[in-house]
Structure formats: C-alpha cells, structure tokens
Amino acid sequence: MAKLHSFEAQLELLLYIVVSSSCVPVDVALNKPIEANVTCGYLSPEPFLSHRYVYSTSAVRENQTETCTDRTSYPPTAMVDERQDTWWQSTSRRNIINVLGPSTKFEAEIFIDLQQVWWFCIHFHTQ
C-alpha cells in the first residue's frame, strides 16, 4: 500500500475501514481515571433521593431517601466500573448554596482521562 501523506488520504482510509468493518460499541472510559468537582457527602453525611425513585409519587419518595456517609459512598469511579449496581451521586444544589452562597453558579463537572486518542464511529438511525 502506498504511504499516505495527505489528510484527505488518511480520512479516505479511515472511512474505508469504518465502512468495510462493523462498528462495535466499546466502552472507552472503562476503569479510566475520573474525578468530579462535587460528590454526595463531600462535606458531611447527606441525604438524597436515589434516581430509582425520581418518577415515583411523593408518598413513595418520602420513604426512599438514602444517605451518602462520605464522598466514597457514591464516587465518580462508579461511572466507569461497568457495574449496574453502582453510580456516582452529585451533591445537592442546596448543599452547594448553603456552603458557597446563593449567588453560586452550580455546575457539576466531570473529568475523565481516556489516556489515549480514540476514533469514534457514529451511526445515524432514521425511521
């Protein structure tokens, strides 16, 4: 095969590879280093409503609160551990406001180091 020098030639080869082979979903974040700027329980034990009950009635939600005892209860690493029974839990907006004040802009930031460059294959589905 001739050596490819131009971006267009490299892109053409990449498109050929993608079209000629199947795209298999790959979890590129699996077990990679991950951090979050706010995690449930980062200041002190904190009650929260599990995502499992968000769409439940208020009567059900009232009895379903759980507690993050510290920041290791529901850590960011749970987002990349491939387990269905773990998850990352952010701290509450109320907790941020109580600590930093009402003018604080609350944004949860998640940082993940994929540790390499990845090419992504994107499929568009139409009906």
N, C-alpha and C positions, 0 to 999 in steps of 0.2 A: 504494500500500500504506500502511496506517495505521502511524504511528510506534509502535514497540514500547517500552513503558516498564517492564514488569514482567519479572522473571527468568523466570517461567513462560512468558511470551510469547516471550522470546528463546530459551528452551530448546525450545519447540514449533517455532519456526522452524528452529533448528539440527537437530532431529530430522527435520523435513520435508526439509531439504537432504540430510542423510545418507541417508535412506530413498529419496528421489527420484533421487539420483545415485549412481553407483558409487563405492566407496571404492578408491582406487588407492594401493598402497603407495608411500610417499615416504620417502626417507632424509633425515630432518630434521637429522641430525648430519653430513651430508656436508661435509667441509672446514671444520667449525666448530672454534673454539679448544678444545683439550683438554689436560689435564695428568693426571699420575699421581704419587702420592707415592713409589712405588718402581718403578724400571725396571731391568731387567737391565743390569749393567755400570756402575751409577751410582757405585760406589766404585773399582772396578778391573775388568780383564777377568774374565769369569765364565763358566764352562761351564754349559750347560743342555741338557736333552733336549727336542728340538722336539716340539710337540704332535702332529706326524705319526706319532711312534713310541711314544706313550704306551701303546697297547694291544699293542705288539709283545712278543715274548719277550725275556727278559733278555739273551740272546746277541745279538739284533739291537740292542737299546737300548745295549749296551755300546760298540758301534762307531759310534753315531749322534749322539754329543754334538756340539753346536756351541758357539761362543763369542761372547759379546757383548763386543766390544772396548772399548766405552764406552756411555754412555747413549743415543747416537744410532744404535746398531746396530738396535734394535727399539723405536722411540719410540712414545709414545702416539698421535701423529698417524697412525700406521699403522692405527688403529682406524676412522678416518673418511675414509680416502683412496680408498675404493671399489675398491681393488686386491685381488685374491685372493692375490697372492704376497708380501704384507707383513702383519705383525702386530705387536702390542705384546707384549713379553715382560716379565713382572714379574721382580724379583729373587727369589732363592731364600729360603725361610724360614731356612735355615741361615745365609745371609749376614746377615740381619737379627739373628738371635740372636747371631752372633759379634760383631757391632758393638755392639748395644744391650743384650745380656744375655739370659739365659734367661727372665726374668720379663716380657719384652716381649710385648705382645699384637700379633700380626702381622695387619694388615689392609691389603690393597691398596685404595686409594681412587682413584677416577677422577672427575675434574671436567670437565664439558663445558658450554660456554656455547652454548645454541641460538640466542641473540641475538634471540629473539622469542617470542611466546606462540603455542603450537600447540594446535589442537583435534585430538583423536585419534578415529579411527573404529575401534571394536573389533568384530571378528566372532567369534562363538562358534560352534564347529562341534560338532555332536552326531552320534552314529552311530546 
